[in-house]
């Protein structure tokens, strides 16, 4: 069954990330501790990718698990800061279902037929200016909003509110770009399901016609 994959170093790092997120959730009313454990967790996200490549321990489970952990963390912050934050993370979960139920670990290859803006975001595995903006806003915006909710940056780093608002505005712009890509992935999955239904209906109609002819 490939159970050895569960003990791959990148996936063990993932388990540690989950524990850190659990501690962050337990301390969510204490921003100093919550942000400390949360930021350590997302920092390890880069480490598990490096470990996977250097140890040749890439896996479909690991790719899925990594994104799943990210969604758990971001969902925690979105849902805590705003009542409507649920809808933000719901979109991300929907994209996760759409991409991984259809293409699994190879979902990124679908972007080859995507609109230009989506291709630019995903080009070179997000290592372009568009990808950095989109992924940066996806990961940093919830942290910034959570910190601003508690006036963390003003009280601890003496950052003027205007600067914080400017950063939030720029990240929202990046998040809007990211939303375009998310909507595209949702739409192509809907098209995939409709095509599947169309094929099923066609086969059913053909079988019915054959049976009628034999009768």
N, C-alpha and C positions, 0 to 999 in steps of 0.2 A: 504493500500500500504506500510505501514511501514515507513511513512514520519517522525515519531518520531526519527528514526535513525539519521536523518540529524542534530538533536540537541543533540546527544550524546556528552558528554564532549570530547572524543578523536577526534571526527570530528570537533568540534568547535576549538580545538587546531590546526587541519589541516587548517581551514580557516585562522587562525592567521599566520600559516606558509606560506600560499600563499601570504598574505599581505606583510610579511617580504621579501619574494622572489621578489615581485614586487618592493619594495623599493630598494633591492639589485641590481635589473636590472637597475633601474633608476640611480643608483650610480656606474654602472659598470666601468666607466672610473676613478673612485676614489677608489682604492683598500682598503684603510683604512675603509671606510664606507661600501663598498660592502661586504667585508669579515666579518665585524661585523654583519650585518643583515643576511648574508647567514649562518654563523656559529650558530647564535641564532636559525635560522629556523631549521637546521638539529639537533641541540641539543634538540629541542622540539619533534623531531621524537621519541626519547627514552621516553619522558614524556607521549606521547599519548598512547604508548603501555602499560605503567604502569597503566595509568588511565583506559584503556580498561579492563585490568585484574582485578583491584581492585574494579571497579564499576560494573563489569559484563556487560560491554557495548561493547563486541566484535560484529562485524557485517561483512557481506560480503562486503557491501559498504565501510566500514571503511578500510578493508584490501586492497581493490582496490584503494581507495582514497589516502591512505598512499604512495603506490608505485607510483601512478600518480604524486603526489607532488614531490617525489624524482627525478623522471625523468625530470620534468620541471626544477628543480634546476640544476641538472647535465648537462642537455642539454644547459642551458644558458651559463655555463662556458666553456664546450667543444666547442661550436660553436663560442664563442668569442675569445678564445685563438688561435685556429687553424682553417684554412679553412676546413681541412679534419676531424675536430672534429665532424662534422655532421655525419660521418659514424660510429663513436663510439657510439653516442647516438641513431643512427638509429638501431643499433644492439640491444640495450637495449629496445627500443620501440617494435621491432619485437618480442623479447622474451616475453614482456608484453602481446602483442596481442595473441601470441601462447599459453601461459599458461592460460590466463584468458578467452579466447573465448572457450576453450575446457573444462577446469576443474573448472573455476571460482576461488572461495576462497580456494578450496581444491587442488590447483595445486601442492603444495609441496608433496602431497602423491604420485605423479607420480615418484618421485625420488627413490622409493623402488625398481624399476626395472632398475635403471640407472647404468652406469658403476661405478666402485668402487670410482674413484676420485670425481664423482658428489655426490655420497652418503656421502663421507667423508666431502665434503663442506657443505652439507645440514643437516648433522647429528646433532641432539639436537638443531634444529632451528638455525643453523649456529654457535652454541656455542662450536666449536672445533677449534683447531689451523688452520685447513684448511678453516673453515668458516670465522674465524676472518681475515685471510690473504685475502681471496677472497672479502669479504664485505668491509674490510678496504680499499683495493685498489680501489674498485668500488666507494667509497664515498670520500676518501681522495685525490686520484690522481688528479682529476680535480681542487681541491682547491690548491694543491701544484703547479700544472702547472700554474694556474692563478697567484698565488703569485710570482712564479719565473718569469713570463712574465713581471711583474712590478718591479722585484728585491726587492720585499717586505720583504722577510726574511733576505736578506743581509743588506738592509738599515735600518730596524727597530730593528732587533734582532741580527745583526752582525754575522749571521750564514755564515760560509765560503761556497763559491759556490760548492766546492768539496763535502761537506756534503749534500747540497741540491741535487746535481746530484746523489749522492749515494742513497738518499731517493727516488728520482724519479725512479731510476733504479730498486730498490727493489719493488716499487709499480707497475711498469710496469710488473715485473715478476708475481706478484700476480694477476694483471689484465689479464695476459695471462691464468692463471689457471681458473679464472672466465670465460674467453671466451670459454674454453672447455665445461663448464657446459651450457653456453648459446647456443652453437652450438648443443649440445645434445637436449635441449628443442625444438629448432627450427626443428631439424630433426624428432623428434617423432611426432611433430604436422603435418609435411609434410606427414609422414606415416599415421597418422590418417585421413588426408584429402584424400589420395590416397585410403585407405581402404573404406572410405565413398563412393568415386566415383566407386570403384570396386563393392560394394554392390548395388549401384544404377543401374549400368550397368547390373549386374546379374539379378536383379529384372525385369528390362526392357526387357532383353532377354527372361526371363521365361514367362513374360506376352505375348510377341510377339509369342512365341512357342505355348502357350495355345490357343491364338486367331487363329493361323494358323491351329491348330488341329481341332478346332470347325468348321472352314470354310470347 
